[in-house]
Amino acid sequence: MSALAYDWIAHHARYAPESPAITDVWTNRSLSYAGFDDRINRLAAHLRGAFGVTRGERVAMLAMNTSEHFEVLFACQRIGAIFLPLNWRLAPPELAFIVEDAAPSCLVVGGDFAAAAQAFGQRLPASRQLRFEYGAPSPYEAAISAAVPLAEPLDMYFDDPWTILYTSGTTGRPKGAQITYGMVFFSSINGIQKLEISSASRGLTFMPLFHAGGLYLFAAYIFHFGGSNLVMRSFDAQRALALLSDRKLGVSHLLGVPTQFIMMSELPGFAEADLSHVHTVTVGGAAAPVALLERYLGKGIVLQQGWGMTETAAMATVLSKAMAREKIGSCGLPVLYTRMRVVDPEGRDLPPGQTGELLIKGPTVTPGYWNRPAETRDAFVDGWLRTGDAVRMDEDGYLYVVDRLKDMYISGGENVYPLEVENALHRLPDVVEAAVVGVPDPKWGEVGRAFLVLRTPGAIDEADVLRHCEAHLARYKMPKQVRFVDVLPHNATGKLLKHALPRD
């Protein structure tokens, strides 16, 4: 039997009951650890009593970001259930597929998604749903008030799954990565080591809570060590910058994706915003353009770039503040409880400087995908998880994300990684955001097509872009086509959706 998974919230409720635990920015409701613990205990009792939830059953949740997500997450621990947060941006058929695949026994649903939940039909009828209204009176609040606190929580162990997080399904049907208690434990230990989390930490979460970056980094890590979290309903650049600038709130830790940091940096108040009290600002989810990192460094803010994925409980590498300038563009070094390799297509280790696929092994790596034995087997090679990311390692062991392997295209027999081209495009002062994809070409097989969002429409034209690229890129890497657009498509976490860009 694996190691016991201890209950962080219950511990802090005993040790520091009046310490702040969580604040919901939308409802302005704040809970101490004692209040948070009591609500979790009562919710756990209701889920076990009213719905009969038992060990290993899934509890689904469909809602915007809210403090209730964490009540359900920790209530699941106490009754041995598996938390299943659903991506509210998915279409009804996509949500129905996940519900059918994971077969949850009940659903906690925000009132604004009650109509969408009707699409789950017989699998999750109204009698198996618990509705809440984001802090207002609701069946959820009534259930918590009426429940007798859970007397005997179950023991859970490191190998037990705590959460199932479904991938976006952009390259096929969604699959649920199993996140165990051990994964989150070791990942949070990595966090305290490299990102200096303590009981004094205060995190701001605006990443979606159906995503590993929202649920774990930093929120769950901070709960582990008795700090407090503010939860935004969703990302809003103006509101996020205002919260970060408020010294009385004392936000110390923040994670975002490059697009979110771009959006904040474009606001009129960014130049004057005082963020000097924000201790740790990390950027992940996609490789950040070097121009963006330099823009924040110019303001005295170190964006610590890191790399991780759902299957690694969010965190696997991080660049230290001390090396932020010297190794700019790197996602850093592997964290303590992780082993990594860079390999060629035959699985042979590559020397520094050469680009290959990143493999990872360690206690933060998922044991596999829910109901997907074949896809689990394909994802691992001799116990190493294939990440699908093309990276290179320098002589000092620092990793640089080159691109997703699936985004690479071949032009005239040469491999082209769009991220390198996008970094060059981001050095144009008028470019806010850039995306490059490979498109068919009768002569070269594939060529690059660049999509650009400009700060001022019409400020530059295609000829300007191509002249810039000629000065900064090898000719085979230069995009052959340039399209100017008002916006680029993103998913709920802010990642670019390159598959949605036209290739015809």
N, C-alpha and C positions, 0 to 999 in steps of 0.2 A: 504494500500500500504506500502511496506517495505521501509527502509531507502535508500536514494539516494547514488549511487556509484559514487564517484568523480574521475575525470581524473587526475591521478598522473603525467603523463608526461606533460600534458598541464600546470599544476601548476608549476612544476619545470622549464619548459621552460620560464615562465614569471618571476619567482622568482630568478632563477640562470641560465640564458640562456647559459652562456659559460661554465658551469660546465660539466665535462665529463660524458657521459651517458653510452656508450657502445663501446667496441672494439672487432672486429671480428679477432681472432688470425690468422685464415687461410688467410684472404684477407688483414689483417693489416689495415682495415678501422676503423677509430674512429669517433664517432659523439658526439657533445655536445648535451645538452638537447634541445637547439633551433633547431639544425639540425635534431635531432631524431623526434621531434614534427612535423616539417614541412614535413618530409618524410611520417610519419604516416597519417597526414592530407590529403596529396595528394593521398596516396594509398587508404584511405577510400573513397575519392571522386571517384577514378577510379572504385573501386569495386561496389559502388552504381550506377555509371553512365554507365559503359561499360557492367557490368554483371547484373545490376538491383537487387543487393542483398538488401534484406529488413530485417526488424526486425525478429529475430528468425531463419533465414536461416543459414545453416552451410557453413563455408568456410574451405575447406580441405587444408592441406599442406603436401607435400611429399618431404623431403630433409634431408641432413645431418645437423648437428647443424650449425646454422648461425644466424647472427644478424637479418636477415629478418624474422625469426620466431617471434621476439618481435614486429617488425613493423606490421605483420599481426595480432598478438594478440591484440595490442592496437587499430589498425584500426577497428577490429571487434567491440570493445566497442563503437566506435564513430558512427557506423551505426546500432548497435543493433544485429549484427550477432553473431554466436557461432563458436568459433575457434575449428577446428578438426585436430590436428596434427596426422599424420599417422606414424606407426612404419615401417621404411624402411627395416627392416630385415625380415619382413613377406613375405611369398611366394605370388605370384600373386593371387591365389584363396582366400587366407586369406584377402588380401587387398581389393579384389573385394567384399567380403562379408561385410566388414565394410562400404565400399562406398554404397553398396546397402541398408544396415541397416540404416545408418545415413542420406543418401540421400542429400549430399552437393550440393549446387547450382553452385559451381565453385571450381577450384583447383589451388593453387599456387604450382609450381613444380620446383625443381632444375633440371638443364639441364641434370645432370647425371642420373635422374630418368624419363626422358621424355619417353623412350621406355617402361618402366614398367607401366607408366600411360596409355598407349594404351590399357592395359587389362581392363580398366574401361568402354570401349565400349560406348554405347549410353548414359549411365548414366552421363558420363563426357567427351563428345567429345572434340576435340582439340579447338573448338570455345569457350569452357567454361574453358580453362586452361590459366594460366598466367605463363610463363617460366622465370626463372632468372638464372644467371650464376655466382652466388657468388661474386658480386661486379663488374663483367665485363659487357660490353654492352649487353643488352638483352631487350626483350619486357617489362619486369618488370621495368627496369630502364627507358626505354622510356616512359612508362605509368606514372611513378612518375614525370618525367620532364615535361610532357605535361599537367598533370592534374591541374585544378584550385583548390586550397585548399578548403576543405570542410568548408562551411560557418556555418552550424547549426548541430553540433553533437546531437545525440539523448540522452535523459536521460535514464540511466539504473539504476536498483535498486538491492538491496542486494539479493533478491530472484530470480533474473534473472540468467539463466545459461550463463556463460562466455565461458566455454570450455567443450568439451566432450573428456575424455581420455579412450580409450579402454584397457581393461585388455588383458593379453597375450593369454588367451584362452587355457592354458595348461590343465585345468580340464574340458573343454567343449568349446562351442562356445564363442567368445569374447563378452563382454558386455561393454557398454559405461557408465562410471561413470560421472554424471553431476556435474561440479564444478561451483558453483555460485560466484558472486562478493562478497557476504557476507562471504563465506567460505574463500576466499583468503584474504579479509580484516582482519578477526579475526585471521587467521593463521599468517599473517605478524605482527600483534600486538603481538602475542605470541612470534614471532621471535625476535622482538626488545627487549622484556623484558628479554628473557632467553639467547639470543645469541648476545646481545649488537650490534645491527645494527644501523647505523646512516648515515648521509650524507657523512661522511668521509670513509664509508665502501667501499671496493673493492672486489667483489666476482669473483671467478674463477669457471666457469661452464664447466664440461666435461660430466656430466650425460646427457643422451639423452633428447632432448627437446620435445619428445612425451611422456615423463614420468614426473610425478608430482615432483620428486626430481630435475629434470633439470629445469623445467619451473618455479617452485615456490621457492624452497629452494636451493640457496639463491636468485636467480635472481630477481623474482618478488618482494620479500620482500625488496630487496635493492632499486629497482626502486621506491617503495612506499615512501622510506625515502630519496630519492634524491642522493643516492650513485651511483657507477658505476660498470659495469660488464665486464669481459672478457669472451668471448665464444670460446671454442675450438670446432673444427669440429667433433672430436670424442676423446675418451680417448686414450692417448698414454702415457705410464708410464714415459718414458724418457723426453718427452716434458713437461708433467705436472710437474715433479720434477724441471725441469729447470725454468719454469715460477714461481713456488712457491719460488724458491731460489733467484730470481731476486729482490733485495731490491728496485730497481728503479721502478719496476711495482707496488710494494706495495700491493700485494694480502693480504687481511685481513681475508676473509671468504671462506670456502671450505666445500663442502659435497661430500662424496664418499661412495661406498659400501666396505665391507671388502676385497673383491678380489682385488680391485684397490689399497687399501693401502698395501696389501700383495705384489703386483707387484712392487710398488714403493720401498718398503723396501728391495726387493731382488736386486735392482740395485747397481752396484759397487760404485756409487757416493752418496748413501743414507747416509752413516755414516758421510761424510764430509759436507753434505748439511746444510746450515744455514737457518732454518725455524723459527727462534726466533721472527721474525716480524709478522708471521701469527697468528692473534689474536684468531680465532675460527675455529677449525677443527672438523667437525662432521662426524660420521659414522652411517649409517642406511641402510635400505633396507633388512637387514638380521642381525641376532645377530652376533657380532664380536667375534672371538675366544679370550679368555682371554690372551693367549700367544701373540697375535697381539697387544692388548692394552698395555701389559707390555713392548713389544719391543719399542713402540713409547714413553711410559713414560720414559724408560731408556734413551731416547734421549732428554728428556725435553719437549715432545710434548703431550698434553692431547687430546686424541681422545674422544670427548664428544659423548657418545653413546646416540642415541635417537630412538624413535619408531614412526612410522606413516605409512600411506598407501594412495593410490590414493584417496580413499573415504574420507580422512580427510585433503585433500589439503596439504599432505606431513608431517605435524608436529603435534604430539600429546603428546609426552613425551620427556624429555631431562635430561641428567645427568649433574649437574653443575661441573665446574672445581674444586670447593672446595671439592667435594665428590668423585672425580674421582678415588682416591686410596682406600678410605675407602669402597666404594660401587662398586669396579671394577666388571664388568660383568653385572651391572644393566643398564637398559635403562632409569633410572631416575624416576622423578616424573611427574605426569600429568601437562601440561601447564595450564595457568589460565583459558582460556575459554573452558574447557573440564571437563566432568564428566566420571568416569570409575568405572566398577565393575568387579570382578572376580567371576564367577559362575560355578556351577556344571552342568551336562547335563540336570537337571530338572529346571535350572534357579535360583537356590538358591545361595545366597551370601556365599562365602567361607571365612574362617578365614585366617589370615596371615600364610604363610608357605605352604598352600595347592595349588595344581595346578588345574587351571580351565580355561575356555574360557574368554577372555577379551571382555567386552561390552563397548561401548563408546557412549556418547550423547553430543551434544553441537552445537554451530553455525558453527563449521568447518566440520561438518559431511554432506555428500552428501544427497540430498533429494531423490535420487534413480537413477536407471539405465535407459538410453534412450531406449524407446520402450520395456521395460521389466517389466510390472506391476507385474507379478507373482514372478519374481526373486527379485524385490524390496520388495514385501511383505515378502518373505522368509528371506530376509537379516535383517529384523528388528523384535525385540520383545518388544512390549509396548514402541516403540519409541527409543529403544536402538539398535545400529548397532552391529550385531554379526561379530567380526573381523576374526574368524577362527584361532586365535593365542592362544596357550596354554601358560599361564603365571602364575607366583606366585608373591605374594606381601609379603615383609618382615614386621616386626613389626613397622618400621618407614614409611611404605607406599611406599617404593621403589619397582619398578616393575622389574622383570627378565623374559625375553622371554625364555620359555622352548623349544618351537618348534612350527611349524605349526601343528595343530591338524591332518591334513591329512597325515603328515609325520610320526606320531607316529605308532608304531607297537606293537603287543602283543606277547611276548615270554614266553611260559609256564605259561600263565595267568597273567603275569606282564607287565605293560605299560613301554615301552622303548621309550625315546625321543632321536632321533639321535643326536641332537645338543649337549647333554651332553657327548655322546661318542666322537663326533668330537672334543670337547674341550680337552678331554683327549689325543686324537691322535695328536692334534696340539702341545702338550708338548714334543713330540719327536723332537729333534733338526733337524733331517733330513727331516721332513715333511713340505712341503710348503703349501699344501692344502689337505683337507680331506672331504669326503662325505660318509655318512652311510645311507643305505636303508634296509628295511625289505624284506626278501625273504622267500618263502614257505619252511617249514621244516616238515617232516612226524612226528617227535617226539614232537617238541616244538610249532608247528603251524607256527611260524615265527622266524627267527633268523636274526642277523645283518650281512650285507655284507659291508665291508669297501673298499672304493676306495681311494688310496693315490697317490699324486704326490710328488716325492722325489726331494730334492735339488741336490743330486747326485745319479743317477740311480744305483741300486744294493747296496747302502750303508747299507741297512737293509733288512731283509727278513721277511716272515710271522711269524716265531717263535719269532723274536725280538719284533714284534708288539704285539703279544698275551701276551708275558711276561710283556710288559709295561702295557697293559690293565688290566692284572690280579692284578697288584700292585695299580691300580688307580680306578677300577670299580668293582661293584658287579658282580658276575659271570653271572647273567642273562642278564646284560647289555653288556657283552663282545661280540664283533663281532665274529662270528664263521668262517667267510671267509674274506680273505684279497686279494685284487687285486691291483697291481701297474700299473698305467697308466701314459702316457705322459702329458695329459691334462684332465681337467674336463669340461663338457659342461656348458656354461653360456648363459644367454639371453643378450639383448642389454644393460641392466643396470649393468651387471656384477654378477647378482644373479645366484647361482647354479641351474641348471635344473635337479633336481633329477629324474623327470619322464623319462628323457632320458637315465638314467643308466640302464644297463641290469640286469634283475631279473631272467633270466632263467639259 
